[in-house]
């Protein structure tokens, strides 16, 4: 089977990582995997894993260039002659929708987020089959677009249990990283992901300030890249840290590739997002590393966290509750790896995605 995945870019993010992982697994299964995007730092990995990487502007929202790009994409897809085109975002979905006339491939979409309802977002429900990354997303699109349940398959994002395996930690990285940021002997609380307002890192930082009163050895790691248009927000977080006198407690570690090791060296991971997460990949990855997670009480994380077993839920913006649960998380002991492998593994995601493809091809 020849499968084309299309997404805007191949930079940092859960959608991008999921695309790369699925491409790699498709190749392993003997399928032809092609990824079309506007490029990015993860693009070389597609070819390194045996897939084909094609750079094409499926990212720009400039409506004036749509006819030119539709023509170019139609020509490209006609040459590729795929069995399945898997669209992972709205701009690519619209371009494929407009380019498909007369071509025989089937279209699969994955709805990755709670996009604002309307015509622009409705394109994700017009595919031949729709994948939702959580039950929350399924309920959302059914409410907004009355999409038939027979068309929808819930497939959580797959966690790579080879990479996220507590028995396969790079201990040299852990030692070096811990020394660099003075983590040894500290109670490490981490927040992992791109730095954006939606992550509500202000609440995270304020909770750390409260925890510090009873636990002076607390150390907070904020791990994630900062896009240019988020620099102002990033500086506001730095100022908040200074205002609360947390310069010795809060570390901005930037984007890191050894994410599994960071989860493993953390005592607890926090996801304090204001907006419901479509799935909560960082939550599942952290639990796979046997690290408890505290997350806001909405979205896809409700499918993952077992309250009182591997984590807790709080209301968005409640720094007091977050601080209490950070301390309470010390008592949690569990086999997170076994739980994630059984319910949210990459293998299961690939198997279920291939079943969707197989029904259409």
C-alpha positions in Angstrom: 0.0 0.0 0.0 1.2 3.5 -0.8 0.3 6.0 1.9 0.9 9.8 1.8 0.7 11.8 5.0 0.3 15.6 4.7 0.8 18.1 7.4 1.9 21.8 7.5 5.5 21.4 8.9 7.8 18.9 10.4 9.1 20.8 13.4 8.6 20.2 17.2 5.2 18.9 18.3 3.1 15.8 18.9 1.5 15.8 15.5 4.9 16.0 13.8 6.4 13.3 16.0 3.4 11.0 15.4 3.7 11.5 11.7 7.4 10.5 11.8 6.8 7.5 13.9 3.9 6.3 11.8 6.0 6.7 8.6 8.8 4.6 10.2 6.4 1.8 11.2 4.7 1.8 7.8 8.1 1.2 6.1 8.8 -1.6 8.6 5.6 -3.2 7.5 6.6 -3.1 3.9 4.4 -0.2 2.8 5.5 2.8 0.7 5.4 5.9 3.0 5.5 9.4 1.7 5.3 12.6 3.8 4.5 16.0 2.2 5.1 19.1 4.3 6.7 22.5 4.2 9.8 21.0 5.8 11.3 21.3 9.2 13.9 19.9 11.5 12.2 16.4 11.6 12.1 16.1 7.8 15.4 14.3 7.4 14.3 11.6 9.8 11.6 10.6 7.3 14.2 9.6 4.8 16.5 8.1 7.4 13.7 5.7 8.3 13.2 4.7 4.7 10.3 7.0 3.8 10.1 9.6 1.1 10.0 13.3 2.1 8.6 15.9 -0.3 8.7 19.6 0.5 5.6 21.5 -0.7 3.8 24.5 0.7 0.8 23.0 2.5 1.4 25.4 5.4 0.5 28.9 4.2 -3.0 30.3 4.9 -2.6 32.9 2.1 -5.8 32.4 0.1 -4.4 34.2 -2.9 -1.9 31.4 -3.5 -4.5 28.6 -3.1 -5.2 28.0 -6.9 -1.5 27.7 -7.7 -0.9 25.3 -4.8 -4.0 23.2 -5.5 -2.7 22.8 -9.1 0.8 21.9 -7.9 -0.5 19.4 -5.3 -2.9 17.8 -7.8 -0.1 17.3 -10.2 2.1 15.8 -7.4 -0.6 13.4 -6.2 -1.4 12.3 -9.7 2.3 11.3 -10.1 2.4 9.6 -6.8 -0.8 7.7 -7.3 -1.3 6.8 -3.6 -3.9 4.4 -2.1 -4.4 6.6 0.9 -3.9 10.3 1.6 -3.8 11.0 5.3 -4.4 14.7 6.2 -3.4 15.9 9.6 -4.4 19.6 9.6 -6.9 22.0 8.0 -4.9 23.7 5.3 -3.6 20.4 3.9 -7.1 19.0 4.1 -8.6 21.9 2.1 -5.8 21.7 -0.5 -6.4 17.9 -0.9 -10.1 18.4 -1.0 -9.8 20.9 -3.9 -7.1 18.9 -5.7 -8.7 15.5 -5.5 -11.2 15.8 -8.4 -10.8 12.9 -10.8 -8.2 11.1 -8.6 -8.9 7.8 -7.1 -7.2 7.7 -3.7 -9.2 7.7 -0.4 -8.7 10.4 2.2 -8.3 9.8 5.9 -8.2 12.7 8.4 -6.9 12.9 11.9 -8.6 15.5 14.1 -5.8 16.4 16.6 -7.5 19.3 18.4 -10.5 21.2 19.5 -10.4 23.6 16.6 -12.9 26.4 16.5 -16.2 25.3 15.0 -17.1 26.5 11.5 -16.7 26.0 7.8 -12.9 26.2 7.9 -12.6 23.4 10.5 -15.4 21.3 9.1 -13.1 20.1 6.3 -11.5 17.6 8.8 -14.9 15.7 8.9 -15.2 15.5 5.1 -12.7 12.7 4.6 -13.7 9.1 3.8 -12.7 8.1 7.3 -12.0 10.3 10.4 -9.6 9.4 13.2 -10.0 11.1 16.6 -7.2 11.0 19.1 -9.5 10.8 22.1 -13.1 10.3 23.0 -13.3 14.0 23.9 -12.5 14.9 20.3 -15.0 12.4 19.0 -17.8 13.9 21.1 -16.8 17.4 20.1 -16.9 16.9 16.3 -20.1 14.9 16.6 -21.7 17.8 18.5 -20.4 20.5 16.1 -20.8 18.7 12.7 -23.1 15.8 13.4 -20.5 13.4 12.0 -21.7 9.8 11.8 -20.2 7.6 14.4 -19.7 4.9 11.7 -17.2 7.2 10.0 -15.1 7.9 13.2 -12.5 5.7 14.8 -10.9 6.8 18.1 -7.2 6.0 18.0 -5.1 7.5 20.7 -1.7 8.8 19.7 0.8 5.9 20.1 3.5 6.0 22.6 6.8 4.5 21.5 7.5 2.1 24.3 11.0 1.4 22.9 11.9 5.0 23.4 9.8 5.6 26.5 10.9 2.6 28.5 12.2 3.1 32.1 14.6 0.2 31.6 16.4 1.9 28.7 17.4 5.3 30.1 20.5 7.1 29.0 22.1 7.4 32.4 25.0 9.5 31.2 22.5 12.1 29.9 20.6 12.0 33.2 23.8 12.6 35.2 25.0 15.4 32.9 21.6 17.1 32.8 21.1 16.8 36.5 24.6 18.3 37.2 24.0 21.1 34.7 20.8 22.2 36.3 21.5 21.3 40.0 18.9 18.6 40.2 20.7 16.1 42.4 18.9 15.7 45.8 16.0 17.9 44.6 12.3 17.2 44.2 11.9 17.7 40.5 8.7 19.0 39.0 8.6 19.3 35.2 6.4 20.8 32.6 7.2 19.6 29.0 6.0 21.1 25.7 6.2 24.2 23.6 6.0 27.4 25.7 2.7 29.0 24.9 0.0 30.9 26.8 -2.3 27.8 26.5 0.1 25.8 28.7 -0.7 28.2 31.6 2.8 28.1 32.9 2.0 31.0 35.2 -0.1 28.6 37.3 2.7 26.1 37.3 5.2 28.7 38.5 2.8 30.0 41.2 2.2 26.5 42.4 6.0 25.9 42.7 6.2 29.1 44.9 3.6 27.6 47.2 5.4 24.2 47.3 8.7 25.9 48.1 7.3 27.0 51.5 7.1 23.4 52.8 9.6 21.8 50.4 12.6 24.1 49.9 14.4 21.5 47.8 11.8 21.7 45.0 13.2 22.3 41.5 10.9 23.1 38.6 11.9 22.3 35.0 10.2 24.0 32.1 11.3 22.1 29.0 10.2 23.3 25.6 11.1 25.6 22.6 10.0 29.2 22.2 8.7 30.4 18.9 9.5 33.9 17.9 5.9 35.1 18.3 5.9 33.7 21.9 9.0 35.6 23.1 7.0 38.1 24.9 5.1 35.4 26.8 8.4 33.7 27.6 9.9 36.9 29.0 6.7 37.4 31.2 7.4 34.0 32.7 11.0 34.9 33.5 9.7 38.1 35.2 7.2 36.2 37.2 9.9 33.8 38.4 12.0 36.8 39.5 8.9 38.4 41.2 8.3 35.3 43.2 12.0 34.9 44.0 12.2 31.5 42.3 15.4 32.1 40.3 17.0 29.2 42.2 14.0 26.9 41.8 12.8 27.4 38.2 14.9 26.3 35.2 14.1 27.1 31.6 15.9 24.2 29.9 14.7 25.0 26.3 13.9 22.3 23.8 15.4 18.9 24.6 15.6 15.7 22.6 16.1 13.3 25.6 12.5 13.7 26.7 12.2 10.2 28.1 15.1 10.8 30.4 13.6 14.1 31.6 10.4 12.3 32.5 12.4 9.6 34.3 14.5 12.0 36.4 11.3 14.0 37.3 9.4 13.2 40.5 6.2 14.5 39.0 5.2 16.0 35.6 2.6 18.8 35.3 0.3 19.6 32.4 -1.6 22.7 33.5 -3.1 23.6 30.1 -5.9 26.1 30.0 -7.3 24.6 26.8 -8.3 20.9 26.7 -5.6 18.8 25.3 -6.8 16.6 22.4 -4.9 13.6 23.7 -2.1 14.5 26.2 0.9 12.8 24.7 3.2 14.2 27.4 0.9 12.7 30.1 1.1 9.2 28.6 4.8 9.4 28.0 5.5 10.5 31.5 3.3 7.7 32.9 5.2 5.2 30.7 8.3 6.3 32.5 6.6 5.5 35.9 6.4 9.2 36.7 3.1 10.6 38.1 1.2 13.3 36.3 -1.0 16.2 37.4 -3.2 17.6 34.7 -6.2 19.9 34.2 -9.5 18.2 34.4 -10.5 18.3 30.7 -9.8 16.9 27.3 -8.0 13.7 26.3 -6.1 13.3 29.5 -9.3 12.0 31.0 -8.8 8.9 28.9 -5.3 8.4 30.4 -4.9 9.4 34.0 -6.1 7.0 36.6 -6.8 9.3 39.5 -5.1 8.3 42.7 -3.1 5.6 40.9 -0.8 7.4 38.5 -1.8 11.0 38.9 -4.4 13.7 39.8 -6.7 16.1 38.1 -7.1 19.8 39.0 -9.2 22.7 37.7 -7.5 25.0 35.3 -5.7 28.0 37.0 -5.9 26.6 40.5 -2.3 27.0 41.8 -3.3 26.0 45.4 -4.8 22.7 44.2 -1.8 22.1 42.0 0.6 22.7 44.8 -1.3 20.2 47.1 -1.3 17.5 44.4 2.4 18.0 43.6 3.1 17.1 47.3 0.5 14.4 47.2 2.1 12.8 44.2 5.0 11.6 46.3 2.9 8.8 47.6 2.1 7.3 44.2 3.8 4.1 43.1 2.6 2.2 40.0 3.5 0.2 36.9 3.0 3.0 34.3 5.0 1.3 31.6 2.8 -1.8 31.6 -0.4 0.3 31.6 0.7 2.5 28.6 2.1 -0.5 26.6 -1.3 -2.3 27.0 -3.5 0.7 26.2 -1.6 3.5 24.4 1.3 1.9 22.6 2.6 2.9 19.2 2.0 -0.7 18.1 -1.7 -0.4 18.9 -1.9 2.9 17.1 -0.3 1.5 13.9 -2.4 -1.6 14.0 -5.7 0.3 14.3 -4.6 3.0 11.7 -3.8 0.2 9.2 -7.2 -1.3 9.9 -8.8 2.1 8.9 -6.6 2.2 5.8 -7.5 -1.4 4.9 -11.2 -0.8 5.1 -10.9 2.0 2.4 -8.2 0.7 0.1 
